[in-house]
């Protein structure tokens, strides 16, 4: 079911993109091409922003700042809606 939803979402996105400005269409193609390259290579190169977020999270854990089980469950519940 999830795959069917994703395929429908993708078709809808591509239909909407056809009426987007050419620059936006080019950006969408570039992003999709990058994702495709990463999937084929089996490797992912994190962006500098992602690396910074990872470093910050690891520093928080090193300081003993970690989410409780209740915090994690609340976060997941928020995204399940």
C-alpha positions as a Markdown table, in Angstrom:
| # | Residue | x | y | z |
|---|---|---|---|---|
| 1 | Unk | 0.0 | 0.0 | 0.0 |
| 2 | Unk | 2.8 | 2.4 | 0.9 |
| 3 | Unk | 4.5 | 1.8 | -2.5 |
| 4 | Unk | 1.2 | 2.6 | -4.3 |
| 5 | Unk | 0.8 | 5.8 | -2.3 |
| 6 | Unk | 4.4 | 6.8 | -3.1 |
| 7 | Unk | 3.9 | 6.1 | -6.8 |
| 8 | Unk | 0.7 | 8.2 | -6.9 |
| 9 | Unk | 2.4 | 11.0 | -5.0 |
| 10 | Unk | 5.3 | 10.9 | -7.5 |
| 11 | Unk | 2.9 | 11.0 | -10.5 |
| 12 | Unk | 1.0 | 13.9 | -8.9 |
| 13 | Unk | 4.3 | 15.8 | -8.2 |
| 14 | Unk | 5.5 | 15.3 | -11.8 |
| 15 | Unk | 2.2 | 16.6 | -13.2 |
| 16 | Unk | 2.4 | 19.7 | -11.0 |
| 17 | Unk | 6.1 | 20.2 | -11.9 |
| 18 | Unk | 5.1 | 20.5 | -15.6 |
| 19 | Unk | 3.6 | 23.9 | -14.9 |
| 20 | Unk | 6.5 | 25.0 | -12.7 |
| 21 | Unk | 9.1 | 27.5 | -13.9 |
| 22 | Unk | 11.9 | 26.0 | -16.0 |
| 23 | Unk | 14.5 | 26.7 | -13.3 |
| 24 | Unk | 12.4 | 24.8 | -10.7 |
| 25 | Unk | 12.0 | 21.9 | -13.1 |
| 26 | Unk | 15.8 | 21.8 | -13.7 |
| 27 | Unk | 16.4 | 21.7 | -9.9 |
| 28 | Unk | 13.9 | 18.9 | -9.5 |
| 29 | Unk | 15.7 | 16.9 | -12.2 |
| 30 | Unk | 19.1 | 17.6 | -10.6 |
| 31 | Unk | 17.8 | 16.4 | -7.2 |
| 32 | Unk | 16.2 | 13.3 | -8.6 |
| 33 | Unk | 19.3 | 12.5 | -10.5 |
| 34 | Unk | 21.4 | 12.8 | -7.3 |
| 35 | Unk | 19.1 | 10.5 | -5.5 |
| 36 | Unk | 19.2 | 8.0 | -8.3 |
| 37 | Unk | 23.1 | 8.1 | -8.3 |
| 38 | Unk | 23.2 | 7.5 | -4.6 |
| 39 | Unk | 20.8 | 4.6 | -4.8 |
| 40 | Unk | 22.8 | 3.0 | -7.5 |
| 41 | Unk | 26.1 | 3.5 | -5.8 |
| 42 | Unk | 24.8 | 2.2 | -2.4 |
| 43 | Unk | 26.7 | 5.0 | -0.7 |
| 44 | Unk | 25.4 | 8.3 | 0.7 |
| 45 | Unk | 27.4 | 11.4 | 1.2 |
| 46 | Unk | 26.0 | 13.6 | 3.9 |
| 47 | Unk | 25.9 | 17.4 | 3.3 |
| 48 | Unk | 27.8 | 19.7 | 5.5 |
| 49 | Unk | 24.5 | 20.7 | 7.3 |
| 50 | Unk | 23.7 | 17.0 | 7.9 |
| 51 | Unk | 27.2 | 16.4 | 9.3 |
| 52 | Unk | 26.9 | 19.4 | 11.6 |
| 53 | Unk | 23.5 | 18.1 | 12.8 |
| 54 | Unk | 25.0 | 14.6 | 13.5 |
| 55 | Unk | 28.0 | 16.2 | 15.3 |
| 56 | Unk | 25.6 | 18.3 | 17.5 |
| 57 | Unk | 23.5 | 15.2 | 18.3 |
| 58 | Unk | 26.5 | 13.2 | 19.2 |
| 59 | Unk | 27.8 | 16.0 | 21.5 |
| 60 | Unk | 24.4 | 16.0 | 23.2 |
| 61 | Unk | 24.5 | 12.3 | 23.8 |
| 62 | Unk | 28.1 | 12.7 | 25.2 |
| 63 | Unk | 26.7 | 15.2 | 27.7 |
| 64 | Unk | 24.1 | 12.7 | 28.7 |
| 65 | Unk | 21.3 | 14.5 | 26.9 |
| 66 | Unk | 19.1 | 11.7 | 25.5 |
| 67 | Unk | 15.4 | 11.4 | 24.7 |
| 68 | Unk | 13.4 | 9.2 | 27.1 |
| 69 | Unk | 11.3 | 6.4 | 25.8 |
| 70 | Unk | 8.3 | 8.6 | 26.3 |
| 71 | Unk | 9.9 | 11.4 | 24.3 |
| 72 | Unk | 10.6 | 9.0 | 21.4 |
| 73 | Unk | 7.1 | 7.6 | 21.5 |
| 74 | Unk | 5.6 | 11.1 | 21.5 |
| 75 | Unk | 7.7 | 12.0 | 18.4 |
| 76 | Unk | 6.7 | 8.9 | 16.5 |
| 77 | Unk | 3.0 | 9.5 | 17.5 |
| 78 | Unk | 3.2 | 13.0 | 16.1 |
| 79 | Unk | 4.4 | 11.7 | 12.7 |
| 80 | Unk | 1.9 | 8.9 | 12.6 |
| 81 | Unk | -1.1 | 11.3 | 12.4 |
